[in-house]
Amino acid sequence: MRQPKENSFDAAYAHHRAGRLVQAVGLYRRLLAAAPRDYRVLHVGGAALFQLDRPAEAAEWLRLASRQMPASGATRMCLGLALAKLGETAAAERELREALRLEPANAEAAGNLGSFLLLRGQTADALATLRHGVALRPDSAHAWSCLGSALLATGQAADALAAQERALGLDPHHAKARCARAQALSSCHRLDEAITEFETTIGRHPAEHEARSFRLLLLHYLDHLPPEQLFAEHLAYGRAVAPAAPHTPARRPGAPARLRVAFLSPDLRTHSVAFFLEPLLAHLDRTRFEVVLYHDHFCHDATSERLKNCAVLWRNFVGLPDTLVETQVLADAPDLLVDLAGHTGYNRMALLARRLAPVQVAYLGYPDTTGLATMDFRLTDALADPPGTADALHTEKLVRFAPTAWSYQPPAAAPAVVPPPCAQLPGAAVTFGSFNNLNKLTPATLQLWAEVLAAVPQSRLLIKGYTPNPTHLLAEAARAGLPPTRVSLIPPTAGLAEHLAAYGRVDIALDPFPYHGTTTTCEALWMGRLVVTLAGDRHASRVGVSLLTAAGQADCVAATPGDYVKICARLAADPAALAARSAGLRAALQASPLLDHAAQARRFGAALHRCWEEGKHAPA
């Protein structure tokens, strides 16, 4: 076989195809020196630079290529991808759309445009474009997987699962499809299968850190996983993502007059995290703190605008690669970086492992350690994380900064409290209710709720939540001993006001375990419904302890499953007393630390200063 000449295009392209990208780019440069307008070299050389994660150089080459061949959809597509990596979203969208206009039969262009539009929140357009891509290339695993991700993002979990399974049928080794299938299984409430699929993904693709992170979240839903094992799993994640040499951002000497505190979260929008963050930021002392907010989601709504007004700097990192986010945060130079996501969706855990600020703090969004050696502190309270055993199960130093770690902002749209239904009609049956994420309804939880119904004659259970397969959930409830005729499942409501109004159908709210509710507990209390919780041995199963104690309802905290049943039966036995407590719950919340926003913000600010002073990992 004849070898290509050493400095020829064929030699460069041979290196390129073999994955020797540095050698290929070196030869492409030599060829361009001799022929600066060679379209072929500019195009494939730009693609190679993009593969080397050098998007700025790639965009420069691809712009030149596009000038030589304006009608090339392939070049416009590559340029759009490079611009997207650079954060030039408007220009990227323009190029990606033009690529598909020029080559409407290009399935790859359709897939790239659809995926980009999904990240920008243009879901309807994204779905239509991705469906077009699948129609063009029904044999493409990548096209099916992209469509499946869009379907999941728009709440179509069953269809998303089918699309990912179609992708894996075409390419069983498609890492993204396997990880996305696991996410779809989780959304279909098939937890054991989801965890197994994540483990398969990690086994085949050890660098698929998104799968590792999502799996950690799902482990918290399991009934009988010891806290020590959970800690070991987080440590394993930390080891897997640990860089050879983390950054050592310079620490300002002395005691700065104002600490620059950056908050990183995909949830700076109408979301549970924002309900607890907004009152703290609104009351944080601006003479002592300079707030920077890093949003990481396409949704920007009225809540985002209010939060933005609390900050001196707002950035949105959605869709940007870690390299660009890393460069920007290091340039902004925050004193403290507070991560609010942990191992929940759209997180940047692998990036935080590189250390982006002298002091890094975990708070609010995740009920456990991050497992990162670079995460210095975690903010909590003594009820959610009792001193002693909890400290030994964290890579972070625990800072217990307030009577309760939460500061709740009740929704302005909340309707008025109505009396419990059982108190409105003599002899009416009691309705227990749960509006929690259905993944929290473990077999042990359902079995305990069956005991509650058995202890309260004629009582009913109302479950509210999204599931693509209601029959499956009701069958699980029946297997746990819940009488099918006494269980009702209702879907999510259209808006927040309607969601909160649904508490009017409930007499007593039930907290699941081992993963308690947080927002649901606060919402139930605000809507005048007592919540019964079971205290456990980890943060996730002690949130209810903290919230109910802060709200003055500690008698609703059970130490054992038997106590849980007894508390439910006691409350159900006296509808008049239940109604009286219901009527006073809003006032109790308003008098509690949860709604004393100014005091909680002072405690929060003191905790941030403590973290700064004690930040032992930061260089002097």
LUMMIDREN-711549 format. One record per residue (C-alpha): residue in one letter; z, y, x. Coordinates in steps of 0.2 Angstrom, whole numbers, padded with zeros to 4 digits, always signed. Last residue first. Example, Ala and Ser with C-alpha at 12.3 -4.5 7.8 and 13.67 -1.06 7.14 Angstrom:
residues 2
S+0036-0005+0068/A+0039-0022+0062/
END
This chain:
residues 620
A+0264+0160-0010/P+0253+0145-0015/A+0256+0139-0033/H+0262+0122-0035/K+0280+0127-0038/G+0277+0138-0053/E+0295+0143-0056/E+0293+0161-0058/W+0277+0160-0067/C+0284+0147-0079/R+0299+0157-0082/H+0288+0172-0086/L+0279+0161-0099/A+0295+0155-0106/A+0301+0173-0108/G+0285+0178-0117/F+0287+0163-0129/R+0305+0168-0133/R+0300+0185-0137/A+0286+0179-0147/Q+0298+0168-0157/A+0309+0183-0160/A+0294+0193-0167/H+0287+0179-0177/D+0303+0175-0187/L+0293+0164-0198/L+0296+0147-0189/P+0313+0153-0183/S+0319+0152-0201/A+0323+0165-0215/Q+0305+0165-0221/L+0305+0146-0221/A+0321+0146-0232/A+0313+0159-0244/R+0298+0148-0246/L+0309+0133-0249/G+0319+0140-0263/A+0309+0135-0278/S+0307+0117-0272/R+0326+0116-0269/A+0329+0120-0287/A+0315+0108-0293/L+0322+0094-0283/A+0339+0097-0290/A+0332+0096-0308/P+0321+0081-0304/D+0337+0071-0298/A+0332+0053-0294/A+0317+0057-0284/L+0327+0065-0270/R+0339+0051-0269/A+0325+0038-0269/C+0315+0047-0255/I+0331+0049-0245/K+0335+0030-0247/V+0317+0025-0242/Y+0318+0035-0226/D+0336+0029-0222/G+0329+0011-0223/P+0315+0016-0211/T+0328+0022-0199/A+0335+0039-0193/A+0328+0049-0208/V+0325+0067-0208/C+0326+0075-0225/D+0344+0080-0223/A+0337+0092-0209/Q+0330+0103-0222/G+0335+0120-0215/A+0317+0125-0210/A+0321+0124-0192/T+0328+0106-0195/L+0312+0102-0205/L+0301+0108-0191/S+0310+0100-0176/V+0312+0083-0184/G+0294+0083-0191/V+0288+0085-0173/R+0298+0070-0168/S+0285+0056-0170/A+0272+0064-0159/H+0285+0070-0147/R+0291+0052-0143/D+0305+0040-0149/G+0305+0042-0168/A+0313+0052-0182/L+0306+0047-0199/T+0301+0061-0210/V+0303+0066-0229/V+0294+0082-0234/L+0301+0094-0247/R+0287+0103-0257/G+0288+0121-0261/M+0270+0126-0256/W+0277+0133-0240/L+0286+0117-0237/A+0270+0107-0240/E+0260+0119-0229/C+0272+0117-0214/T+0272+0098-0215/T+0253+0098-0216/T+0252+0109-0201/T+0262+0098-0191/G+0261+0080-0197/H+0269+0066-0188/Y+0261+0052-0178/P+0272+0037-0177/F+0273+0039-0191/P+0267+0047-0208/D+0277+0061-0217/L+0279+0059-0236/A+0278+0074-0247/I+0289+0075-0263/D+0283+0080-0281/V+0265+0081-0279/R+0251+0087-0291/G+0255+0106-0287/Y+0252+0101-0269/A+0234+0102-0274/A+0235+0121-0274/L+0236+0121-0255/H+0219+0113-0254/E+0211+0124-0267/A+0217+0139-0258/L+0211+0132-0241/G+0193+0129-0248/A+0182+0115-0254/T+0194+0102-0257/P+0196+0086-0247/P+0194+0069-0256/I+0207+0061-0268/L+0214+0044-0266/S+0226+0038-0280/V+0239+0024-0278/R+0249+0016-0292/T+0236+0004-0299/P+0233-0002-0282/P+0251-0008-0279/L+0255-0004-0261/G+0260-0020-0252/A+0252-0016-0235/R+0237-0027-0240/A+0235-0015-0255/A+0235+0000-0244/E+0222-0008-0232/A+0211-0011-0248/L+0213+0007-0253/L+0207+0012-0236/H+0192+0001-0236/T+0187+0006-0254/P+0188+0024-0249/N+0174+0022-0236/P+0167+0038-0229/T+0185+0045-0228/Y+0191+0062-0230/G+0209+0066-0236/K+0222+0067-0250/I+0233+0052-0254/L+0243+0052-0270/L+0257+0039-0271/R+0265+0035-0288/S+0282+0032-0295/Q+0285+0020-0310/P+0301+0014-0302/V+0307+0022-0286/A+0313+0009-0274/A+0297-0001-0275/L+0287+0015-0272/V+0297+0019-0256/E+0295+0001-0250/A+0276+0003-0252/W+0278+0019-0242/L+0286+0009-0228/Q+0271-0004-0228/L+0259+0011-0228/T+0267+0018-0213/A+0268+0002-0204/P+0249-0002-0207/T+0245+0016-0200/L+0241+0031-0211/K+0239+0043-0196/N+0221+0040-0195/L+0220+0047-0213/N+0223+0064-0206/N+0238+0070-0217/F+0238+0076-0236/S+0252+0064-0241/G+0260+0063-0258/F+0274+0056-0268/T+0272+0057-0287/V+0288+0054-0298/A+0285+0048-0315/A+0289+0059-0330/G+0305+0056-0339/P+0307+0074-0345/L+0291+0084-0341/Q+0292+0099-0329/A+0303+0092-0317/C+0292+0077-0312/P+0278+0089-0310/P+0287+0098-0296/P+0289+0117-0300/V+0274+0128-0295/V+0274+0139-0279/A+0262+0153-0280/P+0244+0151-0272/A+0241+0152-0253/A+0227+0163-0248/A+0237+0173-0236/P+0239+0157-0226/P+0257+0155-0219/Q+0258+0159-0200/Y+0270+0147-0192/S+0279+0149-0176/W+0281+0132-0167/A+0291+0126-0153/T+0307+0125-0163/P+0324+0131-0157/A+0315+0140-0143/F+0309+0138-0125/R+0311+0120-0120/V+0301+0120-0104/L+0296+0103-0099/K+0290+0101-0081/E+0272+0093-0082/T+0268+0075-0077/H+0277+0070-0092/L+0287+0054-0096/A+0302+0057-0086/D+0306+0073-0095/A+0305+0064-0112/T+0319+0052-0106/G+0332+0065-0102/P+0331+0081-0113/P+0325+0078-0131/D+0306+0082-0133/A+0303+0087-0151/L+0321+0091-0154/A+0324+0100-0137/D+0309+0111-0139/T+0291+0112-0131/L+0281+0121-0118/R+0273+0110-0105/F+0272+0115-0087/D+0263+0113-0071/M+0246+0105-0076/T+0238+0101-0059/A+0245+0083-0058/L+0236+0080-0074/G+0243+0066-0086/T+0241+0078-0101/T+0258+0075-0107/D+0260+0072-0126/P+0258+0079-0143/Y+0242+0089-0141/G+0237+0106-0148/L+0253+0117-0145/Y+0255+0120-0126/A+0250+0115-0109/V+0253+0127-0094/Q+0244+0130-0078/V+0250+0141-0064/P+0240+0148-0050/A+0225+0147-0061/L+0209+0136-0061/R+0216+0120-0055/R+0203+0106-0052/A+0211+0095-0065/L+0208+0109-0078/L+0190+0105-0076/A+0193+0086-0081/M+0204+0092-0096/R+0191+0104-0103/N+0193+0099-0121/Y+0180+0099-0135/G+0190+0087-0146/T+0209+0083-0142/H+0216+0077-0126/G+0225+0093-0122/A+0219+0107-0133/L+0229+0123-0131/D+0228+0125-0112/V+0238+0140-0105/L+0231+0148-0089/L+0243+0158-0080/D+0240+0172-0067/P+0222+0174-0073/A+0209+0177-0060/D+0194+0182-0070/A+0183+0176-0056/L+0191+0159-0056/V+0189+0158-0075/Q+0170+0163-0073/T+0166+0151-0059/E+0175+0136-0068/V+0166+0140-0084/L+0149+0139-0075/T+0153+0123-0066/D+0160+0115-0082/P+0144+0117-0091/L+0142+0130-0105/G+0140+0123-0123/V+0154+0134-0130/F+0162+0145-0117/N+0166+0160-0128/R+0174+0174-0119/W+0187+0187-0125/L+0196+0200-0114/V+0210+0212-0118/A+0216+0201-0131/C+0225+0203-0148/N+0210+0210-0157/K+0200+0194-0152/L+0213+0184-0162/R+0209+0194-0178/E+0191+0191-0175/S+0193+0173-0172/T+0203+0171-0188/A+0188+0180-0197/D+0176+0168-0191/H+0168+0162-0174/C+0163+0144-0175/F+0152+0138-0160/H+0168+0132-0151/D+0176+0135-0134/H+0186+0151-0135/Y+0193+0158-0120/L+0206+0172-0124/V+0213+0184-0111/V+0230+0192-0115/E+0238+0205-0103/F+0257+0203-0104/R+0272+0213-0100/T+0269+0230-0108/R+0259+0221-0122/D+0274+0212-0128/L+0268+0197-0138/H+0269+0200-0157/A+0251+0197-0162/L+0250+0183-0149/L+0264+0173-0156/P+0259+0175-0174/E+0241+0170-0170/L+0246+0154-0161/F+0253+0143-0174/F+0240+0145-0188/A+0227+0146-0174/V+0231+0128-0169/S+0229+0122-0187/H+0211+0129-0188/T+0202+0144-0194/R+0196+0150-0177/L+0202+0150-0160/D+0202+0131-0160/P+0191+0126-0145/S+0205+0132-0134/L+0209+0141-0117/F+0222+0154-0117/A+0223+0166-0102/V+0239+0175-0097/R+0238+0190-0085/L+0256+0195-0081/R+0260+0213-0083/A+0272+0222-0070/P+0268+0209-0057/A+0284+0201-0049/G+0281+0198-0031/P+0265+0192-0023/R+0250+0188-0034/R+0246+0170-0033/A+0229+0165-0025/P+0220+0151-0033/T+0222+0135-0024/H+0207+0124-0030/P+0209+0106-0031/A+0203+0095-0016/A+0198+0077-0019/P+0197+0080-0037/A+0208+0071-0049/V+0199+0064-0064/A+0203+0046-0063/R+0220+0048-0057/G+0225+0060-0071/Y+0217+0047-0084/A+0228+0033-0076/L+0243+0044-0077/H+0239+0047-0096/E+0239+0028-0099/A+0255+0025-0089/F+0263+0038-0101/L+0257+0029-0116/Q+0264+0013-0109/E+0281+0021-0106/P+0281+0028-0124/P+0279+0010-0131/L+0264+0006-0141/H+0270-0001-0158/D+0261+0008-0172/L+0245+0015-0165/Y+0240+0033-0170/H+0245+0040-0153/L+0232+0028-0144/L+0218+0038-0153/L+0222+0053-0142/L+0221+0044-0126/R+0205+0036-0131/F+0197+0053-0133/S+0202+0057-0115/R+0195+0041-0107/A+0179+0043-0117/E+0176+0061-0112/H+0179+0055-0094/E+0164+0044-0093/A+0165+0042-0074/P+0170+0024-0076/H+0154+0019-0085/R+0154+0001-0090/G+0172-0002-0091/I+0175+0016-0098/T+0162+0012-0112/T+0170-0005-0116/E+0187+0004-0117/F+0180+0017-0129/E+0173+0003-0140/T+0189-0006-0140/I+0198+0010-0145/A+0185+0013-0159/E+0186-0005-0166/D+0205-0004-0167/L+0204+0013-0175/R+0192+0010-0189/H+0196+0026-0199/C+0178+0030-0202/S+0180+0045-0191/S+0187+0034-0177/L+0172+0023-0179/A+0161+0038-0177/Q+0170+0043-0161/A+0168+0025-0154/R+0149+0026-0158/A+0148+0043-0149/C+0155+0034-0133/R+0142+0020-0135/A+0128+0033-0138/K+0133+0043-0123/A+0133+0028-0111/H+0117+0021-0117/H+0118+0003-0109/P+0114-0006-0125/D+0097+0003-0126/L+0087+0001-0142/G+0101-0008-0152/L+0113+0005-0144/A+0103+0019-0152/R+0102+0011-0169/E+0121+0008-0168/Q+0123+0027-0164/A+0113+0031-0180/A+0123+0019-0191/L+0139+0027-0185/A+0132+0044-0188/D+0127+0039-0206/A+0145+0033-0209/A+0153+0048-0201/Q+0143+0062-0211/G+0155+0076-0207/T+0143+0088-0200/A+0148+0085-0182/L+0146+0066-0185/L+0128+0069-0191/A+0124+0080-0176/S+0131+0066-0164/G+0121+0053-0173/L+0105+0063-0172/C+0107+0065-0153/S+0110+0046-0152/W+0095+0042-0162/A+0084+0053-0150/H+0092+0046-0135/A+0089+0028-0140/S+0070+0032-0142/D+0060+0019-0152/P+0059+0030-0168/R+0050+0043-0157/L+0041+0056-0168/A+0052+0052-0183/V+0067+0053-0172/G+0063+0070-0165/H+0059+0077-0183/R+0077+0070-0188/L+0083+0080-0173/T+0075+0096-0179/A+0081+0095-0197/L+0098+0091-0191/A+0099+0106-0179/D+0092+0118-0192/A+0106+0112-0204/T+0119+0113-0191/Q+0116+0130-0183/G+0133+0130-0175/R+0127+0135-0158/L+0131+0118-0151/L+0121+0110-0165/L+0106+0122-0160/F+0106+0115-0142/S+0106+0097-0148/G+0091+0101-0160/L+0082+0110-0146/N+0084+0096-0134/G+0080+0082-0146/A+0064+0091-0152/A+0058+0095-0135/E+0061+0076-0130/A+0051+0071-0146/N+0036+0081-0141/A+0024+0080-0156/P+0026+0099-0160/E+0020+0104-0142/L+0018+0122-0142/R+0030+0126-0156/L+0042+0113-0148/A+0042+0122-0132/E+0043+0139-0141/R+0059+0134-0149/L+0067+0129-0133/E+0061+0145-0124/R+0068+0156-0138/E+0084+0146-0139/A+0087+0148-0120/A+0084+0166-0121/A+0097+0169-0134/T+0109+0157-0125/E+0109+0164-0108/G+0124+0154-0103/L+0117+0149-0086/K+0116+0131-0092/A+0107+0136-0108/L+0094+0145-0096/A+0091+0129-0087/L+0088+0120-0103/G+0076+0133-0109/L+0067+0133-0093/C+0065+0114-0094/M+0058+0116-0112/R+0046+0130-0108/T+0039+0119-0094/A+0037+0104-0105/G+0029+0115-0118/S+0015+0121-0106/A+0005+0134-0115/P+0010+0148-0103/M+0004+0139-0087/Q+0005+0150-0072/R+0018+0162-0080/S+0027+0147-0085/A+0028+0140-0068/L+0035+0156-0061/R+0049+0156-0075/L+0052+0137-0070/W+0055+0142-0052/E+0067+0156-0056/A+0076+0145-0069/A+0078+0131-0057/E+0086+0142-0044/A+0098+0148-0057/P+0101+0131-0064/R+0106+0123-0048/D+0114+0107-0055/L+0104+0095-0044/Q+0094+0089-0059/F+0090+0108-0063/L+0083+0109-0045/A+0072+0094-0047/A+0065+0101-0064/G+0061+0117-0055/G+0052+0107-0041/V+0043+0098-0055/H+0037+0114-0063/L+0034+0125-0047/V+0025+0111-0038/R+0013+0108-0052/Y+0010+0126-0056/D+0005+0130-0038/R+0007+0149-0037/P+0016+0150-0020/A+0003+0139-0011/A+0008+0137+0008/A+0026+0142+0006/L+0026+0132-0011/L+0022+0116-0002/R+0036+0119+0010/R+0048+0122-0004/Y+0043+0106-0013/L+0046+0096+0003/G+0064+0102+0003/V+0066+0100-0015/A+0061+0081-0013/Q+0073+0078+0001/V+0087+0086-0009/L+0082+0076-0024/R+0081+0058-0017/G+0082+0051-0034/A+0067+0038-0031/R+0056+0048-0043/H+0060+0064-0033/H+0057+0056-0016/A+0040+0050-0022/Y+0036+0067-0029/A+0038+0075-0012/A+0027+0062-0004/D+0014+0064-0017/F+0015+0083-0016/S+0010+0081+0003/N+0021+0084+0018/E+0023+0067+0025/K+0006+0060+0019/P+0008+0047+0005/Q+0009+0029+0011/R-0005+0017+0007/M+0000+0000+0000/
END
